Amino acid sequence: MSLRQFISSRAVVRALTAVRDSAALSWREAAGLLGLHEDLYADPRHRTPAEPVTVLLLGHGHRGSIYAEYARRFPREMRVVAVADSNPHRLQAAGDAHAVPQARRFRHWQEALTVPRLADAVIIALPDAQHTAPCLRALRAGYHVLLEKPIAPSEAECRQILAAAREAQADGPRVVGVCHVLRYTPYFRELKALIDSGSIGQVISVQHLEPIEHTHMSHSYVRGAWRNSREATPIILAKSCHDTDIIRWLVGSHAENVHCFGNLKWFTAANAPPGSTERCTDGCAVEGECAYSALKIYHRERKRLYVFDLPEHDKGRWGELILQGLRTTDYGRCVYRMDNDQPDHLTVNILFEGGVTAGFSMEAHVSYEGRRTRIMGSQGDIVGNMESFTLTSFASGARKRWSLKTDAHGGGDHRMLKDFLQAVGQKDPALLSSSIEDSVESHLMAFAAEKSRVTKTIEDVRL
C-alpha cells in the first residue's frame, strides 16, 4: 500500500499516534511500522519504465547538477544525452559525468535547440532571465519541458509560456512542469493530506515564514547572481515563489488579492563599519569579527563553494583558488558595498476565494533555515517547521506529532523529478503535482506582491 492509498482510507491520523511524542523515524523505519511501501510517498500510478527518458540538460549549475545527478542514481529512469552550458568547466563536468558525446556538448542553449530534437525532454536550469526563449523553442521542437523556478522574470513572459504550453498540449499529451519541489517534501505532503482529510476542519487562515538565514542571504541575494532585482528577478519571485505556490496548494483555492510591505534595511553602504574595505581581502579592519566575512565563509569554513567551480581531482589547490576567486569575483566583495537592491525582509498578506487569509514573511536576519508553518482550521490547528509538526484537536485537546529529518529542500528535488519522468514516460501530464496553470498563478501572486510593495497598493490576482 502506498501513502496516498493509506490516506484515502482515512487512517492517517490514527497512524500518526504511533509516531507521536518526538518520534524521529527514517522513511524505511516508518514504512515498516505502518505496513506500507518502503517509500512512504510512492505513487501507485507510477510504472516501471521500459526505457529511460532521455534528457537535454540546459545549464549545469547548482540546480542543474542536482537534477542531472538523478540520471547517475537511477539510470533506468533517466539518461542525459546532451548538455549545454556557457561555462567550459561545467560543460566538461556534465559531459564527462554522463558520457555525452562531444558532438552533443554545446556552449550555448541556442545551438542545442537548432539541431533536430535530441531527447524526449529538456530540463531548463539556466539563469532566470534565460528561461523564456529556450522554453518556447523547446515546445515548438516537440520536447517535454521541465523549468527550474521561476518560470520567467516577468508576468508577460509567464503568460507567454502558459499560452505556448496550452497550444502544445492541444496537439497531444505534452508535459510542461515547473520545479515546485516543496510539494514533494514529506513535510508538506503530510500537511496537505491532513488538510484534505478534514483533520482540522475547514482551513481558516495560514501563517508561513521563510527564514532565509543571514549567510544564505548574503551569498545569494547580496553578493550573488540574484542580488539585483532589475538584472535578475525580485526576491519574492526568485526565492519565494516556492512559498506562494505551497500556500496556494495548501489552501486549495485561487488567490484574489495581495498586499505586501518590505524593504532593504541592513545591507547598504550606510551600515558599512568604519575600517571596512571594498573587498574582504583588502585588509579590512573588521574582517575578523564580521558575520559576513568572505574569508570566513568561503576560505576558512569552506561553505557554498559550488560558485568557484573547484577541481574535484585537485583539492590541494582549493585554498589558493578560493582566494583568487575572492579577489576577482563578487563573492569577495563587502556586503555593504554592493549594487544589491533586494529586500532583506518582507511581509505578504493574501486573500483567497472563500475568505481564507494567509500571511507570509520572508526574513533574512535569522540564524536558521527551514520554513515555519501555522495552519488554523475550524476544528484544530497545525504548527510545524519543515522537519516536524503538531496537530491539536480543539474538541479533545489531543495532539498528534510527526517528525522526519531530510535535506534543505525536504527531500523534494528527486521526488519532483521522478514525477516528471513518469509523466513523460506515460505521456500523462496529470501525474505532475502542479499544472502549468497552477504554477503560473503562484508566480502571478509573487508579481502582485512585488507591485504592491513598490506602489503601496492592494493588487488583484487574475490568471
N, C-alpha and C positions, 0 to 999 in steps of 0.2 A: 504494500500500500504506500502511495506517495503522500506527502504532506497535504497536497491540495485535496486528495480524496479523503484524507483524515479530517481536514477542516470541514469538508462538505458533510461529513457525518455528524458535525456539530459536537464532537467530543474534545475539541482542542482545549477548552477551558478546564475540563476535568483533568486532562493530561498535564496541564501546567502545574497542578497541585503536586505532581510527582517530582517536579524540578524546582520547587519554590525554595524560599529561605536561603538565598545566596548561593544556590547551586550553580556551578560553572562547568558545563559539560562540553566535551568535544562533539562534533557532529556525529561521529561514529558511535560514541557512547550514548548520546541522546537517542539515536535511531534504535539502538539495541534495547534501550529502556522502554521505548514506546512501541516496539514491534513494527517499525517502519522500514522503508527502503534505506539503505546506508546513507544516501544523500537525502536529507530531510526535505529538500526543495526540488527533488526530481519531478519533472513534468511528465505525467503519463502519456501525453501526446507525442513526446519525443520518440524517434525511431533510430535504430542503429543504421548509420549511413552506409549505402552500398559503396560509395567512394567519397573521398574528402571534397569539400567545397574548395575550389581554387580561388585565390585572392590576389589582387593587385593592391599593394600597400603604398599609399601616397603619404610619405612622412614617417621617418623612423626616429622621431624624437622621444621624449619621455613617455607620452601616451601611446604613440605608435609602436614602440618597442614592447610595451606591456601586452598589446593585442597580438603582436607577432609571436610573442612567446607561447601563446596558446597552440600554435602550429607545432612547436617543438614538443610540447607536453602531450598533445593529442593529435598525432599525425594522421590518424584515421578519420578525423573530422575536418581538418583544415590544412591547406598547403599553400604557402606563399610562393607564387610562381613568377612574380615580377615586383619590382620596387622602384620608387622614385624618391630622391632626396637631394636637395641642393648642397648639402654638406658632404664632401667626399668621404670623410671618416665614417659617418653614419651610413652612407650608401654602401660602402665596402663591408661594414659590420653586418648590415642586414643581408646583403647578398651572400656573404660567406656563411652566415648562420643558417641560411635556408637553401644553400646550394643553388642560388638563382644564376642562370647563365648570364655571361657578360652582356649579351645582346638584349637582355631584359632588365638591365640596370640603367636607370635613367636619371640624369642630373636635374631634370625639370618635369613636373607633372604633365605639362603640355605635350612633351614627347611621348609619354606613356599612353596618352589618350588620343593621339593622332594616328596610331597604328591600329590595325584590326584588333578586335576585342581579345584580350589576353587571358581573361579569367572569368569565373562566374560572378564574382563580386569585387567591389572596390571598397577599401577602408580609407577614409579621408581623415588623416590626422595631421594635416598641415596647420600653419598658423591661422588664427581666427579669420583674418581678412582674406585668406585664400581658400575659403570653403565653397563659395557660390559657383564660380566658373567651373571648377572641376566636377562639382556635383551635377550641374546642368549638362555638361558634356558627357559625363558617365551615363546619365539617364538616357540621353539620346543614343548612346552607343549600345544600349541594351544591358548594362550592368545592374545588378542589385547593389544598393549603396548603404554603407554604414558611416554615419557622420559623427565625428567627435563633437561634443558640445563646445561652444554654442553653435547652433546651426549656421548662423551668419551674423555679421556685425551690425546689421540694420534690419528694421522691420520690413522695409520694402524687399530686401533680398530674401528674408524668411518667407514672405508671401510668394515670391517668385519661385522658390524651391518647392513650396507647397503646391503651386499650380502645375509645375513640371512633374512632380511626383504623381499627382492625380491624373495627369494626361498619360503618363507612362502606365499607370495601373489600369487605365481604361482599355489598354490593348492586351491585357492579360495579367496574371499574377506577377507583381513586381514588389520586392521587399525594399522599403526605404526606412531605415532605422536611425535613431539618434542614441548616443551613448549615455542614457539616463541610468547610470549604474546603481544609484541608490535604491531604485526599485527592486534590485536583485539582492540586496543585503538581507541576511536573516532577520535583522532587527526591524527593518521597515516592512518586510513581508509578514512578520508576526503581527505588527501593529495593524496593517491593512486587513489581515484575516480576522483579527478580533473585532475591528470596527464593522466589517461586513457581516460578521456573525451576530451582531447586535449585542455584544457583551457589555457595552456601556450605553446602550440605548441609542438615541439619535445624537449625532455629533452637533454640539452647540458652538464650540469655538476651539481654536488651536493656537498655541504659542510655540514658536520654533526659533531656536538660536543656532547660528553657525559661528562658533568660535574659531577664527582662522589660525590663531596662535601667532604671537608677535614676530617670531623669527620667520615663519612662513610668509607673513605679510611683507616683511622687509625683503625677502628673497624674490617673491613673485610679483608683488604689486608696488614696490618702491624701487628696487633695483632691476627687476626682471622685465620680461617681454610685455607684461600686461600693466606696466606702471602708468601708462598714459592712455586715457580713455579715447582720445582722438586718434591715436595711432593703432590702438588695439580695439578693445570694446569696454564699455563701462563695467565696473567690477560686479554690479548686480547681475550682469549677464555672464561675464567671464567666469566668475566664481559661484554665483548663487542661483543660476538657472537650474542647477541641481535641486535647489530648495524650493523655488517656485513650482517646479514640477512635482516634487514629493508632497508638498502641501496640497496642491490641487488633486493629486492622486488619492491621498488620504481622505480628503473631504468628499471627493466623488461627484463634484458638480462644477459648473462653469463659473469663472470669476467674472464679476460685474464691474467693480470699482476698485481703484488702487490709490493709496496715498503714501508718500514717503518723505522722511526727513533724513539728512545725513550730510557730512562734510569731511574734509581733510583737516584734522586738527593738530596732529603731532609731527608728522614727517615733513616739516617745512624749514626753510632757511632761518626763520625766526627762532627756532628751537635748537639751532646748531650750538653745541657747547663751546665756550671760549677755548682756544687752542686746538680745535678740530681743523682738519685739512681736507682738501678735495678728495683724496684717497686715503684709505686706512693705512696704506703702505708708505705714506709721505711723512712719517714721523709725527703722527697725530698725538697730541699731549694727553688725550683721554682714551686712547685706544684700549688700554688695559682694563678699563672699568666700564666700557661701553657695551651694552647688551647687544648692539648691532654691529660690532666689530667684524669686518670681513675676514680679518686674520683669525679671529676666534672661531667663527662659524665654519669657514671653509678649510683653513690651513691647520688649525690646532685640533678642532673637533671633527673635521672631515665629514661635514654634513652637506647634503644636496649637491653632491659632486657631479651629477649627470650633466650639468651645464658646461663642464670643461672638456668633455669628450676625452677622458683619460684612457691611455692604452692598458687594457687588461693584462697584456703579456709582459708589461714592464712597470710594475707597481713601485719599483725603486725610484722612478723618476717623478712620481706623483707630486712630491713636495715642491720641487722646482717648477713643475708645470702649473701647479695651483698658484704659486706666487707670480708666475708670469701672467696668468690669467687675471689675477687681482691688480696687476699693474697696467693691464691693457684693456680690460673689459669693464662693463658697467657693474659687475659683481664686486669690484674692489672700491667702488666709489662710496663716499659718505652718504648715508641715508637722508641727511638733512640738506643735501646739496644736489638733489636730483631734479629731473624735469617731470616728476610724478604729479598726477592730479587726482588719483583715485581716492574716494572717501575711505577713511580708516574706521568709520563706524556709521551705520545707518539703520533705520527702523522703518518697516513697511507694514501698513495696515491694508487688509484685503477683505472685501465684502463679496461673498459668493451667492449664487442663486439659492433661494430658500432661507436667506437670512443668516447663514453661518458666517462667522467672522474669523479672521486669522491675523495674528501679529507675528512678524518675522524680524529678527535682529541679526545683523552681521557685525561681528566685533573683532577687531584686530588686536586690541590691547588686553590679551589674556594669556595665561601661561599654559593653556591646554587646548587640545583639539577634540573633535567628536561632537556631532550635533546633539543638542538637548531638545527634548520634545515634551510638551504637555498637551494632552487631548482631553477636553472637557465634554462629557456626554450627559444625557438626561438621566442615566441610571448609574453612572460611575465615571471615574477618570483614570487616566494613564499618565505616568511620569517616567521618562526614560532618557538615556544618554548614549545611544548607539551600541552599547555593549550589554545593557540591562534595562529592564523597566519593571514597574509595579502597577498592577491594575487593582483598583479598590472599588468594591461594590457599595453603593450608597445604602441599599436595603439591608444587607447583612454585616457590612463592615469588613467582610473577608478580603484578604489581599492575596493576589497571585503574583509570583515573582518569576522572571525569566532572565537568563544571563548566558551570553555567549561571546567570547572574545575573538575578534577577527582582525583583518588588516585595516589600513586607513580608510579604504572605501567599503569596509564592512564585508569584504569577500565578494563584492558585486561585479567586478570587472569581467572575470571569465564566465560568470553565470550569464551576464548580459550577452557576451559574445556567443555562448553556446546556443542561446535562444535565436540569435540572428542566423547562425549557421543552420540550425534546424529549420527555420523559416525559409531560408534559401533552398535547402535540400528538398524540402517538401513543397516548395512553391506556395507557401501559405503565410501571408503577412500577419494573420491573426495570431500566430504563435509569439509575436512580439508583445511585450507588456504594454508598450505605448505606440499608438498610431502616429503617423506623421502629423495629423491634425492636432492631437493632444500635445505633441511635442512643440509645435508652433505656438499653440495657445500659452503654454508655460513661458515661452520666450516673449510673447506679447505682454504678459504680466510684468516681466522684467523691464521691457521697454517703457511700459506705462509708469513703473516705479521711478525709473531714471528721469523721465519727463516731469513727473510730479516733484521729484527732488529739486530739479533745476528751476522749474517755473512756479513751484509752491501752489500746485493745483491738485484737484482730485480728477483722476483720469479714468475713462471708461475702457473696458477690455472687450473687443469685438473681433471674433475670428473672421 
